[in-house]
Amino acid sequence: MQSKVKLILHWSVFVLAVAITTGWLVLCFVYLSRLGWDGLMSLEPGALAATLAAAAGPPVALWLILVVTAQRQELVGLKSAVLDFGLAVRRGQHHAESQGRALLEISAASQRKAAKDELAIGLDDLASHASVVAERLGVLEPNGILQAWERYGSGDRWALMRPFIDRAAAETDFGDRLAGALEGDAVSQLAASAFVRRLDLLRGNGAAGEQKLIHEILVDGPVVQVARLFTKEEASVAEADVSNADEDQGQIGGDQSVSIEGCLGPQPTLFQPDSKTA
């Protein structure tokens, strides 16, 4: 609406200027016609120049003013357009920056969610392996296993690992007896080894390392304490293999029909409820 009003005003000024110029030229023509050609030529050069300047001066001045005014308005419009363009460019930059920040936030949130999901899956796997060891070696009774899984499902992530830690704190020889019991059960050995490997994978994950709390839990938390108990079994198995290899090399002409129980000694007794301390 405002541009339409300006357009009408410009045309009105133009028509008025044309009308004034036309009227002035008609007046000058009438005046010069009264002088006649002879009268005009009889004027002195100075008078003739003054007459022609007086006749042409007002229209030239009028149109010069109009041209300057129009150019000034065009410059103002150009300046406004440049300012609007600059403002649009800045808005586009701010919008691009906002989108970039939003994408970075979405990417960071996705990485955090992926790390959280990976940690949850890892803890579920660790709890499963710890449950196998606790059930097969009698660290927990069947009812205790069910209760531990119920607590785990309700949010207690260490329910299946706390029995190992509690018994290790209450019984000084728990680690040695656990290592001996693990040597006698292949399934428990596999579960314990898988527990240690999964923990190593979680600790080596870069996403968990960026989160201080998760990093502290995986470095010095309940899972690490249980892994240390399981690691004793691996160390004892390695020592036993070395000792048996030395003994086999040192035997010359011995009996070749020695039983497995005779080589390894009596099979370790699995943990039973009556072996637990109060």
matplotlib code that plots the C-alpha trace (Angstrom):
import matplotlib.pyplot as plt

x = [0.0, 2.8, 4.6, 1.4, 1.0, 4.6, 4.0, 1.0, 2.9, 5.8, 3.4, 1.6, 4.8, 5.9, 2.6, 2.7, 6.3, 5.3, 2.4, 4.5, 7.2, 4.6, 3.0, 6.3, 7.4, 4.0, 4.5, 8.0, 6.8, 4.1, 6.6, 9.2, 6.5, 5.6, 9.2, 9.3, 12.4, 13.7, 13.2, 15.0, 18.0, 18.2, 19.0, 22.6, 24.4, 24.2, 20.5, 19.9, 21.8, 19.9, 16.6, 17.4, 18.7, 15.6, 13.4, 15.3, 16.5, 13.2, 12.5, 16.1, 16.2, 12.8, 13.9, 17.3, 15.6, 13.3, 16.2, 18.3, 15.3, 14.5, 18.2, 18.2, 15.1, 16.6, 19.8, 17.7, 15.8, 19.1, 20.5, 17.4, 17.6, 21.3, 20.5, 17.6, 19.9, 22.6, 20.0, 18.7, 22.3, 22.9, 19.6, 20.6, 24.0, 22.3, 19.9, 22.7, 24.6, 21.5, 21.0, 24.7, 24.4, 21.2, 22.9, 25.9, 23.5, 21.5, 24.8, 26.1, 22.7, 22.8, 26.3, 25.3, 22.3, 24.3, 26.9, 24.1, 22.5, 25.9, 26.6, 23.2, 23.7, 27.2, 25.9, 23.2, 25.8, 28.1, 25.1, 24.3, 27.8, 28.0, 24.7, 26.0, 29.1, 27.0, 24.4, 26.9, 29.3, 26.6, 27.5, 23.8, 21.0, 18.3, 15.9, 18.7, 19.4, 15.7, 15.7, 18.9, 17.4, 14.3, 16.4, 18.4, 15.2, 14.1, 17.3, 19.9, 22.7, 25.0, 22.5, 24.2, 27.8, 27.3, 27.3, 30.8, 32.0, 30.3, 31.7, 35.2, 35.0, 33.7, 35.9, 39.6, 40.1, 37.1, 39.2, 41.4, 38.4, 36.6, 39.6, 39.8, 36.1, 36.3, 39.1, 36.7, 33.8, 34.4, 31.1, 31.9, 35.4, 33.9, 31.5, 34.2, 36.5, 33.6, 32.9, 36.5, 36.6, 33.3, 34.6, 37.8, 35.7, 33.6, 36.6, 38.3, 35.2, 35.9, 32.3, 32.4, 35.8, 34.2, 31.7, 33.5, 31.0, 30.8, 34.6, 35.0, 32.5, 34.3, 37.7, 37.0, 33.5, 31.8, 32.3, 36.1, 36.2, 34.3, 36.6, 39.6, 38.2, 37.7, 41.1, 42.7, 41.3, 43.0, 46.3, 46.0, 45.2, 48.3, 50.5, 49.1, 49.8, 53.4, 53.9, 52.3, 54.5, 57.7, 56.6, 55.9, 59.3, 61.0, 59.4, 61.4, 60.1, 57.1, 53.7, 51.9, 48.4, 48.0, 44.4, 43.2, 42.5, 46.0, 47.5, 45.4, 44.6, 41.2, 38.4, 37.5, 34.3, 31.7, 30.5, 27.5, 25.1, 26.6, 30.1, 28.9, 29.8, 27.1]
y = [0.0, 2.4, 1.7, 2.4, 5.8, 6.7, 5.7, 7.9, 10.8, 10.4, 10.5, 13.5, 15.4, 14.5, 15.6, 18.9, 19.5, 18.9, 21.3, 24.0, 23.6, 23.7, 26.8, 28.6, 27.7, 29.0, 32.2, 32.7, 32.0, 34.7, 37.2, 36.5, 36.6, 40.1, 41.2, 39.7, 38.4, 41.9, 43.1, 40.0, 40.4, 44.1, 43.3, 43.5, 40.2, 40.7, 41.5, 38.5, 36.1, 37.4, 37.0, 33.4, 32.5, 33.9, 31.9, 28.6, 28.9, 28.1, 24.8, 23.7, 24.5, 22.7, 19.5, 19.6, 19.7, 16.9, 14.7, 15.3, 14.5, 11.3, 10.2, 10.9, 8.7, 6.0, 6.1, 5.9, 2.9, 1.3, 1.8, 0.3, -2.7, -3.3, -3.1, -5.6, -7.8, -7.7, -8.4, -11.4, -12.6, -12.3, -14.1, -16.9, -17.2, -17.3, -19.9, -22.0, -21.7, -22.7, -25.7, -26.6, -26.4, -28.4, -31.1, -31.2, -31.6, -34.3, -36.1, -35.8, -37.0, -40.0, -40.9, -40.6, -42.8, -45.3, -45.4, -45.8, -48.6, -50.3, -50.0, -51.5, -54.4, -54.9, -54.9, -57.4, -59.7, -59.3, -60.1, -63.2, -64.6, -63.8, -65.5, -68.7, -68.7, -68.0, -70.7, -73.5, -72.9, -72.4, -68.8, -68.2, -70.6, -71.0, -68.8, -66.3, -66.3, -65.5, -62.7, -61.3, -61.2, -59.5, -56.8, -56.5, -56.0, -53.3, -51.3, -52.8, -53.4, -55.0, -57.5, -60.5, -59.3, -58.2, -61.7, -62.3, -59.0, -59.6, -63.1, -62.0, -59.3, -61.8, -64.8, -64.3, -67.5, -66.9, -66.0, -69.1, -71.4, -69.7, -70.2, -73.9, -74.4, -72.7, -75.1, -78.0, -76.6, -75.8, -73.9, -71.6, -71.1, -70.0, -67.7, -66.1, -65.7, -64.1, -61.8, -60.5, -60.1, -58.2, -55.9, -55.2, -54.3, -51.9, -50.3, -49.8, -48.2, -44.5, -43.4, -44.7, -43.0, -39.6, -40.0, -39.7, -41.5, -44.5, -44.5, -44.5, -47.4, -49.5, -48.7, -49.2, -50.5, -53.8, -55.3, -54.7, -56.3, -59.4, -59.5, -59.6, -62.6, -64.3, -63.3, -65.3, -68.4, -67.7, -67.0, -70.2, -72.3, -70.8, -71.7, -75.2, -75.7, -74.6, -76.8, -79.9, -79.3, -79.2, -82.4, -84.2, -83.3, -84.4, -87.8, -90.6, -94.2, -93.4, -95.0, -93.7, -94.8, -92.1, -91.0, -87.4, -87.3, -88.4, -85.7, -82.8, -83.9, -84.3, -82.3, -79.0, -78.9, -76.4, -73.7, -74.9, -72.9, -74.5, -73.1, -69.5, -67.4, -65.4]
z = [0.0, 0.9, -2.4, -4.3, -2.6, -3.5, -7.1, -7.4, -5.7, -8.2, -11.2, -9.8, -9.4, -12.9, -14.4, -12.4, -13.6, -17.2, -16.9, -15.4, -18.0, -20.8, -19.4, -19.0, -22.6, -23.9, -22.0, -23.3, -26.9, -26.6, -25.1, -27.9, -30.6, -29.5, -29.9, -33.3, -35.1, -35.9, -32.3, -31.0, -33.4, -32.5, -28.9, -27.7, -27.1, -23.3, -23.4, -25.8, -23.6, -20.5, -22.3, -23.4, -19.9, -18.3, -20.7, -20.2, -16.6, -14.7, -16.5, -16.2, -12.5, -12.0, -13.7, -12.1, -8.7, -9.7, -11.0, -7.8, -5.6, -7.6, -7.4, -3.7, -3.2, -5.3, -3.2, -0.1, -1.6, -2.6, 0.8, 2.4, 0.0, 0.8, 4.6, 4.1, 2.1, 4.8, 7.5, 5.5, 5.1, 8.8, 9.5, 7.2, 8.9, 12.4, 11.0, 9.6, 12.9, 14.8, 12.6, 13.0, 16.7, 16.6, 14.5, 16.9, 19.8, 18.1, 17.2, 20.8, 22.1, 19.7, 20.8, 24.5, 23.8, 21.9, 24.7, 27.3, 25.3, 24.8, 28.5, 29.4, 27.0, 28.5, 32.1, 31.1, 29.6, 32.7, 35.0, 33.0, 33.2, 36.9, 37.4, 35.7, 38.0, 41.1, 40.3, 39.2, 42.1, 44.8, 45.6, 45.6, 46.2, 43.5, 45.4, 45.8, 42.1, 41.4, 44.0, 42.6, 39.1, 40.4, 42.1, 38.9, 36.9, 39.3, 38.8, 41.0, 38.4, 41.0, 42.5, 40.9, 41.6, 45.2, 46.6, 45.3, 46.8, 50.2, 50.5, 49.5, 52.3, 54.9, 53.9, 53.6, 51.5, 49.3, 46.3, 46.5, 47.0, 44.1, 41.8, 42.8, 42.2, 38.8, 37.8, 38.3, 36.2, 32.5, 32.1, 35.0, 33.6, 30.2, 32.0, 34.1, 31.1, 29.1, 32.0, 32.0, 28.2, 28.2, 30.9, 29.0, 25.9, 28.0, 29.6, 26.2, 24.7, 23.9, 24.4, 28.0, 28.6, 27.8, 30.6, 33.9, 36.1, 33.8, 33.5, 37.3, 37.6, 35.0, 36.5, 40.2, 40.6, 41.6, 38.1, 38.5, 41.9, 40.6, 37.6, 39.9, 41.7, 38.3, 37.1, 40.0, 38.5, 35.2, 36.9, 38.9, 35.8, 34.1, 37.0, 37.2, 33.5, 33.9, 37.0, 35.3, 32.2, 34.3, 36.2, 32.9, 31.5, 34.8, 34.8, 33.1, 33.0, 35.2, 35.1, 32.0, 33.2, 35.9, 36.3, 35.9, 39.6, 40.4, 38.2, 39.3, 42.8, 44.3, 42.5, 44.2, 46.1, 44.8, 47.1, 49.0, 51.3, 54.4, 53.5, 53.6, 56.6, 58.4]

ax = plt.figure().add_subplot(projection="3d")
ax.plot(x, y, z, "-o")
ax.set_aspect("equal")
plt.show()
